[in-house]
Every structure is written in structure tokens, then in C-alpha cells.
């Protein structure tokens, strides 16, 4: 774990993208202001994580979960972010559920395809054996006729 907040910085590209999305077109930001926002964001993340960790520890858990983060936001007096965070969390869960279902369906389809291919292969082998048997029988009949 980092000893000081300065040791942890969010990627500049991410900070720049967030800033550009938040500001109206044509508004610029100095490097100094971008750096200050980056440091403030890092401090915020550390503080929110620390508060969420306290809730996990109270629950005798070592893993932070979404409810810990939501509780931390309320404790930090960021109640106005709780509803948007809950909405984003629900959207994330729906997306993950959709991905999981799609993955399971893809696996089922692949298994069905494999089963179907194996059945086709088995049928082809059976047909080949039948054809060979018929050819042998025809040859035997021809030999008998010749004799």
C-alpha cells in the first residue's frame, strides 16, 4: 500500500478525458489545474476506499462490496451521489448478467454443434461401412456368377 497520496496518481489520460467530458467545448484547462484535479481525485479515491473498508471491517469481511462503497458515500456526506451510483451499479449488474447469459448460450450452441458434428461423423462412418459392405457383396456376387 502507498504511504502517501502523492504515491498514487490516476492515469493522466483518464483524468484528461474526464475533464474534457465535464467542460463545455472551447474551455481549456492548464496543466497545473489538471494536476490539482488528478491529485484531488486520488485523495478522494483513497478516502472513499478507507471509509468503505471500515464498513467491511465492521461486517468482519476482508472484501469491499458495493454496499460498503454506498455506505461510505453517505458517511462522507456525498448522499447526492448515492442514487446515481445505485443506478450505475444496477446497469453494471444487468450488463454482466447479459454477458454471462450470452456466454452460457454460446457454450450451449458450441456443445450442440459439437454433438451434431459427432453425430454427422458417426453417420458418415456408418454410411462408408455400408457402402464398403455393398461393394464387397457385389464383388462376391460377380465372382459367383463368373464361377
Secondary structure, DSSP 8 states (H G I E B T S, - for coil): --SSGGG----HHHHHHHHHHHS-TT----HHHHHHHHHHHHHHHHHHHHHHHHHHHHTT-SS--HHHHHHHHHHTT-HHHHHHHHHHHHHHHHHHHHHHHHHHHHHHHHHHHHHHHHHHHHHHHHHHHHHHHHHHHHHHHHHHHH-
